């Protein structure tokens, strides 16, 4: 049976539906009623049968177009952003029309930013097809593209019309991508959700073997935590910043690696190791808690090695982070497990020490 919840405030409120068969006429057709034309944005990494299913449902309601991007982080480019905007303009899309993002976080991010920008805003729907996108990037209204200076430096806060999370599509996901998505699930456990932390420890092997029941449970728990946080703080002026636990360092690792060889979730896992170590060095968490965190990351088979990353190489990216305010870097650290804090009061030397294996 489908589970549903809502995120967003007042007129920006939207429905999130989670189930094994969420991608259905029942859930999608009512969302299409107000719209004449639909543009589906996807990439060549998304199985064609998923895109076809969305296309077939949309065809019943009006004219459907598709843009298929090359897979990977580089798709979130100014070039693709402009390409999609030109397509919308050349095909006379107006504010009564709709964008549907079918894919992972990259597709969702660029689709949402296009939707926020075209005609100063048209509606869009998120249909996330990776675990990472289902539990994280599809919810919360963060949209963005990358530039040479760093990841997600151009974007907007812009809520979708709806999010449809179909857990059955994860069966098509490569194992590496599935495991990378678990990093964001672990993040929710570490920043706020104690029961999820216990669940992850207890059922790690069932999760790694993709047991459908437990997967649906951890996805719903993750979205619940995120929805609660982003509804309180839609524009990241306060508590929402804790959702970036591990990301300051993870984004730096991705950028320094030129978005090659390492997936976002894999980089975030390394980033959470660094942030946890700094939390320990700052005397916020105990040695026992620090060890518990490392063991949980290891239990889910993340490569936590840091020897290939030098502080002097990551530093420019770390200090170009969006969490810089008034010239000071705000770090997301742990006061204890499942209790994240935002602070700019820390020893700079501990940044470098945190990067040591």
ABEGO torsion letter per residue (X at the ends): XBBBBBBEBEAABBBBBBBAAABBAAAAAAAAAABABBBBBBBAABBAAAAAAAAAAAAAAEBBBBBBBBBEAAABBAAAAAAAAAAAAAAGBBAABBBBBBEBAAAAAAAAAAAAABGGEBBBBBBBABAAAAABAABGGBBBBBBAAEBGABBBBBBBABBBBBAAAAAABBAAAAAAAAAAAAAAAAAABAAAAAAAAAAAAAAAAGBAAAAAAAAAAAAAAAAAAAAABAAGABAAAAAABGAAAAAAAAAAAGGBGBBAAAAAAAAAAAAAAAAAAAGABBAAAAAAAAAAAAAAGBBABAAABBAAAAAAAAAABAABBGGBBBBBBBABBGBBBBBABBBAAAAAAAABX
